Amino acid sequence: MWLLDANMDVHLIPVLDDYGIPCDAAGNRGWKALSNGDLVTAAVNAGFIVSLHATNFSANRLLAR
């Protein structure tokens, strides 16, 4: 599953879903206030494998330790 960072437009969720990419937004999960490290930890623990960020539009693969 992909996680959209708090700065990403939540309207991308149905677009990505149309391409068969399950995703959710950090804000939908109550994670807007989390720092980057805490956000990554929460995302990995919730089963996310990709994080999309609006800053310099980037995607990062999340790896469980």
C-alpha positions in Angstrom: 0.0 0.0 0.0 1.2 3.6 -0.7 1.0 6.4 1.8 0.5 10.0 0.6 2.3 12.5 2.8 0.3 15.2 4.6 1.1 17.7 1.8 -0.2 15.5 -1.0 -3.6 16.0 -2.6 -6.0 13.4 -1.2 -7.8 13.5 -4.6 -4.9 11.2 -5.9 -6.3 8.3 -3.8 -9.1 7.4 -6.2 -6.8 8.0 -9.2 -4.2 5.6 -7.9 -6.9 3.2 -6.9 -8.1 3.2 -10.5 -4.6 1.9 -11.4 -4.9 -0.8 -8.9 -2.6 0.9 -6.3 -4.1 0.8 -2.8 -3.2 3.9 -0.9 -4.2 6.2 2.0 -3.2 9.6 3.2 -1.3 10.4 6.4 -4.1 12.9 7.3 -6.7 10.2 7.0 -4.7 8.1 9.6 -4.3 10.9 12.0 -0.6 11.1 11.2 -0.3 14.8 10.0 1.6 15.9 13.1 4.2 13.1 13.1 7.8 13.9 12.4 9.4 12.2 9.4 11.0 9.4 11.5 7.8 8.7 13.5 5.8 8.8 10.2 8.0 6.2 8.6 7.8 4.0 11.7 3.9 4.3 11.8 3.7 3.6 8.0 5.9 0.5 8.1 4.1 -0.8 11.1 0.8 -0.3 9.2 2.1 -2.2 6.1 2.8 0.7 3.8 5.6 0.0 1.2 5.8 3.4 -0.6 5.6 7.0 0.7 4.7 9.8 -1.7 5.9 13.3 -0.9 5.0 16.7 -2.5 8.3 18.3 -1.7 10.4 17.7 -4.8 7.7 15.2 -5.7 9.4 12.0 -4.6 8.5 8.4 -3.8 10.4 6.4 -1.2 10.2 2.7 -0.7 9.7 1.9 3.0 11.6 -1.1 4.3 10.8 -2.9 7.5 13.8 -3.6 9.7 
